[in-house]
Amino acid sequence: MSDDATAFVPGHITGFFSAHPDDDPAIAGSRGAGVTLSHGVTVTVEPAAETVVTLDGETITIDPVSGVLQKLGVTASVDAESELPLGSGFGVSGAVALGTALAANSAFSCGHSENELVTMAHEAEVTAGTGLGDVVAQARGGMPIRVEPGGPDHGRMDGIPARPHIEYVTFGGLSTADILGGDTTTLTAAGETALDALVERPTVDRFLSESRRFARDANLLTDRVETAIEDVRDAGGNAAMAMLGETVFAVGTGLSDAGYDPERCRVHPAGATLQSD
């Protein structure tokens, strides 16, 4: 058993999705598409007498993290650091859960495979109601398309072969649990339509246009988000809303050109990685 271990997990923005619940959390999930970010979450795990989770130095409860540690049968100190805000559409809870799984497996010499660890984190997030597809996307990296729902033993992934620069601005958070816990019929229909269109032509432009249409058809746009997207388009750029948060993301310099002061990063070229053993 080593003293500690550290993993990095990219942030993940979902552009559109359809919800696919199931009694088995390994099979439940979402279909859709998104983008992983070079901005992400660094998670350090070390053995401890009782479990304590901190995010950017503040003690916090993240239910999927507790679920992962319970599955591994360990108690640990989990220290997560991120430039991304929690609850704003960046997949932070999924990132901390996946990072915990990877780092705890190393710190405690649990001996699980990558697929097993991704499955644990995916199941924990689905069970907690904090996400449906972030974990599998973050494990893959790039611009993932979730063709079929579920964890790595059940889902099927593809991707858009592009690595553009990304800008984003955040106005606030939305409750993933509230939205996923309600009637998702309209949302899922809009997500299925968007996925069919993207699979037909898997480009960045198509991804963003279908993401915009999804946000409108699923009735998820807020006034601030809609205004920012239109500002970017008026400036000749391309932008959409992050699911599920009051966040706008753009490729290139779209938000800067529209007069905003965005954060800047790149599409992350690979998935979650263990940084130390």
LODONU-475935 format. One record per residue (C-alpha): z, y, x; residue number from 1; residue in three letters. Coordinates in nm, 2 decimals. Each point is the difference from the previous one (the first is absolute). Layout:
N
(site (Z, Y, X), NUM, 'ALA') ...
This chain:
277
(site (0.00, 0.00, 0.00), 1, 'MET') (site (-0.10, 0.34, 0.14), 2, 'SER') (site (0.20, 0.32, -0.04), 3, 'ASP') (site (-0.26, 0.17, -0.22), 4, 'ASP') (site (-0.36, 0.02, -0.08), 5, 'ALA') (site (-0.24, 0.27, -0.12), 6, 'THR') (site (-0.31, 0.00, -0.21), 7, 'ALA') (site (-0.25, 0.27, -0.10), 8, 'PHE') (site (-0.16, -0.01, -0.35), 9, 'VAL') (site (-0.27, 0.24, -0.10), 10, 'PRO') (site (0.03, 0.22, -0.31), 11, 'GLY') (site (-0.23, -0.10, -0.28), 12, 'HIS') (site (-0.16, 0.22, -0.27), 13, 'ILE') (site (-0.14, -0.18, -0.30), 14, 'THR') (site (-0.30, 0.18, -0.16), 15, 'GLY') (site (-0.02, -0.23, -0.31), 16, 'PHE') (site (0.14, -0.33, -0.12), 17, 'PHE') (site (0.03, -0.24, -0.29), 18, 'SER') (site (0.34, -0.17, -0.06), 19, 'ALA') (site (0.01, -0.38, -0.02), 20, 'HIS') (site (0.36, -0.12, -0.08), 21, 'PRO') (site (0.11, -0.36, 0.03), 22, 'ASP') (site (0.33, -0.19, -0.03), 23, 'ASP') (site (-0.06, -0.10, 0.37), 24, 'ASP') (site (0.03, 0.31, 0.21), 25, 'PRO') (site (-0.22, -0.16, 0.27), 26, 'ALA') (site (-0.28, -0.01, -0.25), 27, 'ILE') (site (0.07, 0.33, -0.17), 28, 'ALA') (site (-0.16, 0.31, 0.15), 29, 'GLY') (site (-0.28, 0.24, -0.04), 30, 'SER') (site (-0.38, 0.03, 0.06), 31, 'ARG') (site (-0.12, 0.33, 0.14), 32, 'GLY') (site (-0.07, 0.20, 0.31), 33, 'ALA') (site (0.17, 0.23, 0.24), 34, 'GLY') (site (0.04, 0.13, 0.35), 35, 'VAL') (site (0.26, -0.07, 0.27), 36, 'THR') (site (0.12, 0.28, 0.21), 37, 'LEU') (site (0.09, 0.05, 0.37), 38, 'SER') (site (0.31, 0.18, -0.15), 39, 'HIS') (site (0.23, -0.28, -0.10), 40, 'GLY') (site (0.35, -0.15, 0.03), 41, 'VAL') (site (0.18, -0.12, 0.32), 42, 'THR') (site (0.27, -0.26, -0.09), 43, 'VAL') (site (0.26, -0.12, 0.24), 44, 'THR') (site (0.22, -0.29, -0.09), 45, 'VAL') (site (0.31, -0.13, 0.17), 46, 'GLU') (site (0.27, -0.25, -0.11), 47, 'PRO') (site (0.30, 0.14, -0.17), 48, 'ALA') (site (0.31, -0.11, -0.19), 49, 'ALA') (site (-0.13, 0.16, -0.32), 50, 'GLU') (site (-0.34, 0.13, -0.10), 51, 'THR') (site (-0.05, 0.38, 0.03), 52, 'VAL') (site (-0.34, 0.17, -0.05), 53, 'VAL') (site (-0.08, 0.35, 0.13), 54, 'THR') (site (-0.32, 0.20, -0.04), 55, 'LEU') (site (-0.03, 0.30, 0.23), 56, 'ASP') (site (0.37, -0.02, 0.08), 57, 'GLY') (site (0.12, -0.01, -0.37), 58, 'GLU') (site (0.15, -0.31, -0.15), 59, 'THR') (site (-0.22, -0.12, -0.29), 60, 'ILE') (site (-0.05, -0.29, -0.23), 61, 'THR') (site (-0.35, -0.15, 0.00), 62, 'ILE') (site (0.01, -0.30, -0.23), 63, 'ASP') (site (-0.30, -0.18, 0.17), 64, 'PRO') (site (0.18, 0.01, 0.33), 65, 'VAL') (site (0.31, -0.16, -0.15), 66, 'SER') (site (-0.23, -0.27, -0.15), 67, 'GLY') (site (-0.16, -0.07, 0.34), 68, 'VAL') (site (0.33, -0.04, 0.18), 69, 'LEU') (site (0.13, -0.23, -0.27), 70, 'GLN') (site (-0.31, -0.22, 0.03), 71, 'LYS') (site (0.06, -0.02, 0.38), 72, 'LEU') (site (0.37, -0.06, -0.06), 73, 'GLY') (site (0.11, 0.27, 0.25), 74, 'VAL') (site (0.20, 0.32, 0.00), 75, 'THR') (site (-0.12, 0.28, 0.22), 76, 'ALA') (site (-0.01, 0.37, 0.08), 77, 'SER') (site (-0.34, 0.13, -0.10), 78, 'VAL') (site (-0.10, 0.33, 0.14), 79, 'ASP') (site (-0.33, 0.15, -0.13), 80, 'ALA') (site (-0.17, 0.31, 0.12), 81, 'GLU') (site (-0.31, 0.16, -0.17), 82, 'SER') (site (-0.18, 0.33, -0.03), 83, 'GLU') (site (-0.10, -0.11, -0.35), 84, 'LEU') (site (0.20, 0.08, -0.31), 85, 'PRO') (site (0.15, -0.27, -0.22), 86, 'LEU') (site (-0.13, -0.03, -0.36), 87, 'GLY') (site (-0.31, 0.21, 0.05), 88, 'SER') (site (-0.28, -0.26, 0.02), 89, 'GLY') (site (0.01, -0.10, 0.36), 90, 'PHE') (site (0.14, -0.36, -0.04), 91, 'GLY') (site (0.32, 0.08, 0.20), 92, 'VAL') (site (0.22, -0.25, -0.18), 93, 'SER') (site (-0.26, -0.27, 0.06), 94, 'GLY') (site (-0.03, 0.11, 0.37), 95, 'ALA') (site (0.38, -0.02, 0.05), 96, 'VAL') (site (0.01, -0.34, -0.16), 97, 'ALA') (site (-0.29, -0.14, 0.21), 98, 'LEU') (site (0.14, 0.16, 0.31), 99, 'GLY') (site (0.34, -0.16, -0.07), 100, 'THR') (site (-0.16, -0.34, -0.05), 101, 'ALA') (site (-0.19, 0.01, 0.33), 102, 'LEU') (site (0.29, 0.15, 0.20), 103, 'ALA') (site (0.27, -0.21, -0.15), 104, 'ALA') (site (-0.20, -0.32, 0.06), 105, 'ASN') (site (-0.01, 0.09, 0.37), 106, 'SER') (site (0.36, 0.13, 0.03), 107, 'ALA') (site (0.14, -0.31, -0.16), 108, 'PHE') (site (-0.25, -0.25, 0.14), 109, 'SER') (site (-0.08, -0.12, -0.36), 110, 'CYS') (site (-0.33, -0.16, 0.10), 111, 'GLY') (site (-0.21, 0.10, -0.30), 112, 'HIS') (site (-0.38, 0.06, 0.01), 113, 'SER') (site (-0.16, 0.34, -0.07), 114, 'GLU') (site (-0.12, -0.12, -0.34), 115, 'ASN') (site (0.34, -0.12, -0.09), 116, 'GLU') (site (0.15, 0.34, 0.09), 117, 'LEU') (site (-0.26, 0.20, -0.19), 118, 'VAL') (site (0.06, -0.23, -0.30), 119, 'THR') (site (0.37, 0.07, 0.02), 120, 'MET') (site (-0.05, 0.38, 0.01), 121, 'ALA') (site (-0.26, -0.01, -0.28), 122, 'HIS') (site (0.22, -0.21, -0.23), 123, 'GLU') (site (0.30, 0.23, 0.07), 124, 'ALA') (site (-0.20, 0.31, -0.09), 125, 'GLU') (site (-0.15, -0.16, -0.31), 126, 'VAL') (site (0.34, -0.12, -0.12), 127, 'THR') (site (0.15, 0.35, 0.06), 128, 'ALA') (site (-0.28, 0.17, -0.19), 129, 'GLY') (site (-0.08, 0.24, 0.28), 130, 'THR') (site (-0.36, -0.11, 0.07), 131, 'GLY') (site (-0.26, -0.27, -0.06), 132, 'LEU') (site (-0.25, 0.02, 0.29), 133, 'GLY') (site (0.13, 0.22, 0.28), 134, 'ASP') (site (0.15, -0.28, 0.21), 135, 'VAL') (site (-0.32, -0.21, 0.02), 136, 'VAL') (site (-0.20, 0.31, 0.08), 137, 'ALA') (site (0.24, 0.11, 0.27), 138, 'GLN') (site (-0.01, -0.34, 0.16), 139, 'ALA') (site (-0.38, 0.03, 0.02), 140, 'ARG') (site (-0.06, 0.36, 0.10), 141, 'GLY') (site (-0.33, 0.20, -0.02), 142, 'GLY') (site (-0.13, 0.09, -0.34), 143, 'MET') (site (0.09, -0.32, -0.19), 144, 'PRO') (site (-0.15, -0.11, -0.33), 145, 'ILE') (site (0.23, -0.24, -0.19), 146, 'ARG') (site (-0.26, -0.22, -0.17), 147, 'VAL') (site (0.25, -0.24, -0.15), 148, 'GLU') (site (0.37, 0.06, -0.06), 149, 'PRO') (site (0.30, -0.17, 0.16), 150, 'GLY') (site (0.15, -0.07, 0.34), 151, 'GLY') (site (-0.20, -0.13, 0.30), 152, 'PRO') (site (-0.01, -0.36, -0.14), 153, 'ASP') (site (-0.14, 0.11, -0.33), 154, 'HIS') (site (-0.18, 0.34, 0.04), 155, 'GLY') (site (-0.33, 0.07, 0.15), 156, 'ARG') (site (-0.08, 0.31, 0.21), 157, 'MET') (site (-0.31, 0.19, 0.12), 158, 'ASP') (site (-0.04, 0.35, 0.13), 159, 'GLY') (site (-0.21, 0.31, 0.05), 160, 'ILE') (site (-0.13, 0.01, 0.36), 161, 'PRO') (site (0.10, 0.35, 0.08), 162, 'ALA') (site (0.28, 0.19, 0.19), 163, 'ARG') (site (-0.01, 0.36, -0.10), 164, 'PRO') (site (0.25, 0.27, 0.06), 165, 'HIS') (site (0.24, 0.06, -0.29), 166, 'ILE') (site (0.18, 0.31, -0.13), 167, 'GLU') (site (0.27, 0.00, -0.27), 168, 'TYR') (site (0.23, 0.23, -0.19), 169, 'VAL') (site (0.29, -0.11, -0.21), 170, 'THR') (site (0.14, 0.19, -0.30), 171, 'PHE') (site (0.26, -0.25, -0.11), 172, 'GLY') (site (0.06, -0.36, -0.11), 173, 'GLY') (site (-0.08, -0.22, -0.30), 174, 'LEU') (site (0.20, -0.30, -0.11), 175, 'SER') (site (-0.19, -0.31, 0.08), 176, 'THR') (site (0.25, -0.21, -0.20), 177, 'ALA') (site (-0.04, 0.21, -0.31), 178, 'ASP') (site (-0.38, -0.01, 0.01), 179, 'ILE') (site (-0.03, -0.37, 0.08), 180, 'LEU') (site (0.28, -0.08, -0.26), 181, 'GLY') (site (-0.19, 0.16, -0.28), 182, 'GLY') (site (-0.33, -0.09, -0.17), 183, 'ASP') (site (-0.26, -0.04, 0.28), 184, 'THR') (site (-0.29, -0.10, -0.22), 185, 'THR') (site (-0.19, 0.33, 0.04), 186, 'THR') (site (0.08, 0.02, 0.37), 187, 'LEU') (site (-0.11, -0.36, 0.07), 188, 'THR') (site (-0.33, 0.05, -0.18), 189, 'ALA') (site (-0.07, 0.31, 0.20), 190, 'ALA') (site (0.09, -0.18, 0.32), 191, 'GLY') (site (-0.23, -0.29, -0.07), 192, 'GLU') (site (-0.29, 0.23, -0.07), 193, 'THR') (site (0.07, 0.19, 0.33), 194, 'ALA') (site (0.02, -0.33, 0.20), 195, 'LEU') (site (-0.33, -0.13, -0.14), 196, 'ASP') (site (-0.17, 0.33, 0.11), 197, 'ALA') (site (0.15, 0.00, 0.35), 198, 'LEU') (site (-0.09, -0.37, 0.06), 199, 'VAL') (site (-0.35, 0.08, -0.09), 200, 'GLU') (site (-0.01, 0.28, 0.26), 201, 'ARG') (site (0.30, -0.01, 0.24), 202, 'PRO') (site (-0.02, 0.35, 0.15), 203, 'THR') (site (0.26, 0.27, 0.06), 204, 'VAL') (site (-0.18, 0.24, -0.24), 205, 'ASP') (site (-0.01, -0.27, -0.28), 206, 'ARG') (site (0.37, -0.08, 0.06), 207, 'PHE') (site (0.09, 0.37, -0.05), 208, 'LEU') (site (-0.22, 0.05, -0.30), 209, 'SER') (site (0.14, -0.31, -0.17), 210, 'GLU') (site (0.35, 0.10, 0.09), 211, 'SER') (site (-0.05, 0.34, -0.17), 212, 'ARG') (site (-0.14, -0.17, -0.31), 213, 'ARG') (site (0.28, -0.25, -0.01), 214, 'PHE') (site (0.27, 0.27, 0.01), 215, 'ALA') (site (-0.17, 0.19, -0.28), 216, 'ARG') (site (-0.07, -0.31, -0.22), 217, 'ASP') (site (0.36, -0.14, 0.06), 218, 'ALA') (site (0.15, 0.34, -0.10), 219, 'ASN') (site (0.19, 0.03, 0.33), 220, 'LEU') (site (-0.13, 0.34, 0.11), 221, 'LEU') (site (0.26, 0.28, 0.02), 222, 'THR') (site (-0.10, 0.37, -0.01), 223, 'ASP') (site (0.08, 0.06, 0.37), 224, 'ARG') (site (-0.19, -0.31, 0.11), 225, 'VAL') (site (-0.31, 0.08, -0.21), 226, 'GLU') (site (-0.01, 0.36, 0.13), 227, 'THR') (site (0.02, -0.11, 0.36), 228, 'ALA') (site (-0.27, -0.26, -0.04), 229, 'ILE') (site (-0.23, 0.26, -0.17), 230, 'GLU') (site (0.08, 0.25, 0.28), 231, 'ASP') (site (-0.11, -0.26, 0.26), 232, 'VAL') (site (-0.32, -0.08, -0.19), 233, 'ARG') (site (-0.08, 0.37, -0.04), 234, 'ASP') (site (0.04, 0.04, 0.38), 235, 'ALA') (site (-0.26, -0.28, 0.05), 236, 'GLY') (site (0.26, -0.28, 0.07), 237, 'GLY') (site (0.10, -0.33, -0.15), 238, 'ASN') (site (0.35, -0.08, -0.13), 239, 'ALA') (site (0.19, -0.21, -0.25), 240, 'ALA') (site (0.36, -0.08, -0.12), 241, 'MET') (site (0.23, -0.25, 0.16), 242, 'ALA') (site (0.15, -0.27, -0.22), 243, 'MET') (site (0.27, 0.04, -0.10), 244, 'LEU') (site (0.11, 0.35, 0.12), 245, 'GLY') (site (-0.08, 0.36, -0.05), 246, 'GLU') (site (-0.20, -0.01, 0.32), 247, 'THR') (site (-0.36, 0.10, 0.08), 248, 'VAL') (site (-0.19, -0.15, 0.29), 249, 'PHE') (site (-0.33, 0.10, 0.15), 250, 'ALA') (site (-0.24, -0.12, 0.27), 251, 'VAL') (site (-0.08, 0.23, 0.29), 252, 'GLY') (site (0.12, 0.35, -0.04), 253, 'THR') (site (-0.03, 0.04, -0.37), 254, 'GLY') (site (0.35, 0.12, -0.08), 255, 'LEU') (site (0.00, 0.24, 0.30), 256, 'SER') (site (-0.33, 0.14, -0.10), 257, 'ASP') (site (0.13, 0.06, -0.35), 258, 'ALA') (site (0.29, 0.21, 0.13), 259, 'GLY') (site (0.28, -0.26, 0.00), 260, 'TYR') (site (0.23, -0.09, 0.29), 261, 'ASP') (site (-0.03, -0.38, 0.01), 262, 'PRO') (site (0.14, -0.27, 0.22), 263, 'GLU') (site (-0.27, -0.17, 0.21), 264, 'ARG') (site (-0.04, -0.35, 0.12), 265, 'CYS') (site (-0.26, -0.28, 0.03), 266, 'ARG') (site (-0.07, -0.32, -0.17), 267, 'VAL') (site (0.21, -0.26, 0.18), 268, 'HIS') (site (-0.23, -0.25, 0.17), 269, 'PRO') (site (0.23, -0.30, -0.04), 270, 'ALA') (site (0.28, -0.13, -0.21), 271, 'GLY') (site (0.38, -0.02, 0.05), 272, 'ALA') (site (0.10, -0.09, 0.35), 273, 'THR') (site (0.31, -0.12, 0.18), 274, 'LEU') (site (0.08, 0.23, 0.29), 275, 'GLN') (site (0.27, -0.18, 0.18), 276, 'SER') (site (0.16, -0.35, 0.00), 277, 'ASP') 
